[in-house]
Amino acid sequence: MNIKDRIDILASFGKDLEDICSGKVIDDFPGFEKIKAYNPWFTEENVRFCLNNWQTELRRENLEKFCASYPISDKLSDFCIAIVMAGNIPMVGFHDFACAFLCGVKIKAKLSSKDNVLMKWAIDRITAKSTELTGRIEHTEERLADFDAVIATGSNNTNRYFEYYFGKYDKILRHNRNSVAIITGDETDEELSRLADDVFMYFGLGCRSVSKIYVPRGYDFNKMGTAFQKYADIINHNKYNNNYSYQYAVMGMNKIEHVNFGNLLLTEKKDLSSPIGVLHFEYYDNIGNAIAEIEQQAENIQCIVGKKNIYEKNIAFGETQMPNIYNFADNIDTIKFITKLCKKY
């Protein structure tokens, strides 16, 4: 199986996702209701959004262009990489899997219990596309063994465990990150509507979800509050509502000043990470100071959102939850990591 074959398989899987999104029946697809039953955060809307984004990225011409930049071997390798996957949003571990698959290495994937239906189906669907893949790709929820290197994603707490357990291996270890937005005060209604996507999509559970905004001192939140009613129905999701209601009660009892959009609570706080149902904000007097603070926390930030030309590293409003295949988590090139190790071993 050469690189062209592997690209063909991923492109075929992309077509499967396209068919699902268009309503065609895929016999082994578990179905949106079963996926949601195992994890209530994985609503049909969110899963469809995820699958639609991936079906776009897995088109053959896109994969060919992506792989052309790397010294990927045509041959399959006996090098084995373990991938410890998170489960905070649907198929969050798929990018690591796809990179390893394209490199032609053996894969041992440790699935998160939060994403053990959709991700398991994806891996099984891809593996079934060629008999040459039999025995080369495994998935489990148990402890991993017999591998050469590891990519592991988890919280700050689990990351400390990863450092200990995977200490002797070549590795990529990822910890908690959050995303922020820089607001100037002259955003259009459309830009604020797209910011709502960055905040609310996947209920704010992803590292690419905006959890804090920087606003000019004296900023009027009314226009933003109107735009954020695009997601007014999110409050009807039981788990989200429970979190929102709890945070509202805590703020009330502790007399914490906040802005209430009815579906989101905004409070002034320096922390990058905010609870579900809450968005932190921080005032700035000079936008340069806000940018300087963001740069100081670069190791804990995944995406920076803002108007064009505000900051060289920012992305446009509404684009955080639509990463392309070139967007490596924590800006660590996964394919470069794997291909380098294949030569080493």
N, C-alpha and C positions, 0 to 999 in steps of 0.2 A: 504493500500500500504506500503510494508516494504522496507528496504534498497535494497534488491535483486531486487525488482520490479523497483526501481528508477534507479539502475545500468543498468538493462535491457533496460529501455527507453532511457537512454543516449547512450548506446551501439548501439541501433537501429538507433538513430539519427546519430551516427558516421558512420553507414553503409549507411545512406542516403547521407552523404557527400562523402563517397567513391564512390558511384554510380554516383554522379554528376561529380566528378573529372575524372571518367572513361568514361564519355560521355553518360551515361544512362539518360533517361528522367524521371524527377521527376515532376509530374503534377503541383504542387503548387509552385515550385521554380520560383522566379520572372525572372530569367535569367540575364546573365552578362550585357547585354546591358541596361536593366532597372536600374540595380544597379549603373552602371557607369553614366547613365543619371541624376540620383539624386546627385551623387557625382563624378565628373570627376577624382578625385584622386583614386577612387576605380576601377582601370583597371581590365580587366579579368585576366591578369597575377597575379596581387596582390591578387585578391579574390581567385583564384585557389590555390595560395600558402598558404593562410590562411586556406581554407577548407581542404587542404591536410594535413596540420599540425594537425588540430583538429581531423580529422578522424583517425589519428594514435594514438592520445592520448585517444580517447574515446572507445578504444577496451575493451571488458569486463574484461579480465584478468588484464589489467592495472588499471581500475577503482576499481576492487575488492581489489587489492593490496594497492591502494591509500587510500581507505576508512577503511581498516583494522587497520590503525594506530590511529583511532579516536573513541571516545565513541558516535557514531552516533546512535540515537534512531531508532528502527524499525518502530515506529509509526509516523504518520503525526502530525505536531504540529500546533497550532493556532497562534504561534509566527509569526509575520510578519516583514520582512526586506525590506526596500526600497533600491533600487540600482540605483544611478544616474550614468549613463554611459557616457563615453567620445565617440567621434566619429572620432578621428584622423586617425585610421586605421581600416580595416574591423573587425567586431566582437570583438573589443577590450574589451567590457564589458562581454564577454561570460564566462570568467573564474569565475568571481564573481557569475554570474547566475548559473553556473554548481555547484559551491560549495554550494550555498543556496539550490538548487534543491536536491542535494544528502543528505543534512541535513533534508529534509522533512518539511521545513518551508513555510509559505506563502510568495509570492514575489510580490512586486510592482516595476516594472522597469520603470524608466524615460529614454526614448530613446533620444539619440542625434539626432538633425535634419540632421546631416551628415551621420548617419547610421540608418535611419528609414525604410529602405527597407530590407536589408539583416538580421539585427538583429531582426526585427519584424517577418520576416519569420521563423527564427530559433526558437523563443519563441513559435510562433503559431504551428509550426510543432511538437515541443516536447509536448505542452499542449494537442494537438489532439490525442496523443497516448494512453490516458487513460481518461475515464469519471470521475475518482476520482480527476483529476486535475482541473475540471471545477470550476471556481470561486476562485481558489487558486493562480493563476498566472495572473497578469495583466500587461499591458504595456501602457504607455501614453507618450505624449510630454508635458502634462500640469503639473501643480503643484501637488506634492504628498501630501497625507493626510492619516491619520489613519494607522500608522505603529508603530513598537516598537523600531526599531534600523535602522541605515542607513550606507551604504557604498557609498561614493561619490568620484568621480574622476573628476578633472578639472584643470584649469590653476591656477597659483598663485593668480590671481585676483579673480576668482570664488571661490577659497578656502577660501578667507576671508569672502565671502558671506556665504559659507557653515558653517563656524565657528559660524556665527551669527544665521543663520536660523535653524541649527540643534544643537544648543548649549545644549539643555536639553536632547538630546538622547545619548544612547551608540552609538559609531560611529567609522568608519575608514574613514579618510579624506585624499585624496591623491592630491598632487600638482605636478607642473612640475618637471620632472627629465630628465636627459640626460645620454648618455653613452659615454665612452671614450675608447681609445686604447693606449697601450704603445708599441711603436715601438723601436726595438733595432738596426735596420739597417742591420741585417743579415737574414731577413725574406725571405723565398723562394717565387718563383713566385706564387705557389699555395696558400700560406698563404696570400699574397697580393690580390690575386683574391678573396679569401674568405672574406677578409676585405672589399672589394668592395661591397659584399652582405650586410655586416653590415652597410655600409654607405648609399647605394642607395635603398635598398629594402623599399617599401612603400614611396619612394621619400624622405626618411629621416624624415618622420613625426612622427614616434613613439618614445616613451621614451627609447626604446631599440635600437634605431638607433644611431650609432656612430656619434657624432657631433663635437668631438674634439680629436686630437691625440697628444701624447707627443713623440717628436723625438729627437735623439741625435744631439747636435750642429754640424752644417756642413752637415746635412743629405742631400743626393741627392734624389730629388723627381722623377727623371726620371723613375726609375724602377716601382715605384708606379703608375705613370701616365700611363705607358704602361698597367699595370694590370687592371687599372680602365676603360680602353677602352672596357672592357667586357660590360659596360653599356653605350656605345657610343650613342645608339639609344634613351636614355632617354631625350636627348635634343630635340627630335621631339615631346615630350608631351607638348602641348600648355601652360598649366599652369606652368609646371616646367620651360620651356624656358622663360616665362615672368619673373619669379623670378630670374633666372640666369642672364638674360639680364639686368634687373634692377640693380642687385648687381654689375655686371660688369661695368655699367655706373657710378654708385656711386663711385666705387673704382678708376675708371679713372679720374673722375672730382676732387676727393679729393687726388689724387696721393698716394693712399694706395698701398703699395707693396703687390704683390700677385703672386701666381703660378696658371697658367691657364691650366687645363687639357682638355679644350674644352667642357667638360660636367660638370665641377665642378671647383670652385674657392677656393683656399687655401690661407688663410691669417693668419698671426701671431697675436693671440689675447688670452687673459686669459679667456674670457667668455666660459662657458661650452656650452651654447646654441648658435647655429649658424643658420642663415637664410637658407631657402630652396635654394639649389644650391651653398652653401658655406660650407666649412669644416675649422674649426679653428685648428691651431696647436700651440704648444709651445715647444721651445727648452729646453733641460736639459743637464747639464754637468755631472750629476751623477744620475743614475736611481733611487737611493734611495731618492733623492730630489723630483723626479717626483711622486714616490709612496707616499711620505709624504704629498705632496700637494693634491693628490687624496683622501687620508684618511681624510684630513681636510674638504673636501667637500663631504663626504660620504652621507650626508642627501640629496644631490642634484643629486646623481649619481645612475643610475639603473644597468648598466652593465659595467664591466671593461674587456677589451679584450686584449689578449697578448699571447706570446709564453708560452708554458708549463713551469712551475716552476719559471716564472718571478715574480709572485706575487700570494700569496695563494688564493686570492679571484677572480682571473681572470678566464675568460672562453676562450675557443679556438676561433680562427678566424672563422667567418662564422656561429656562433651559436647564435648570439643575437636574430635573428628573428625566432628561432625555440624553444621557451620555452616549457618545458613539464608541465604537470598538477601539478607538485610539485613546480613550480616556482611561488611563490606568489609575487605580486607587492609590492614593498617597503619592501620585506621580512617580511610582516605581515601575519601571518597564518589565512586566512579567515575562514576556517572550525573550528579552535580552538576558534575563536572569536564568531562564531554563536552557536556552541554547548554549550559553557560556558553560553551564554545569555539564551539559551533555558531552562537551569536548573534554572537560576535566575528568569525567569518569570514563 
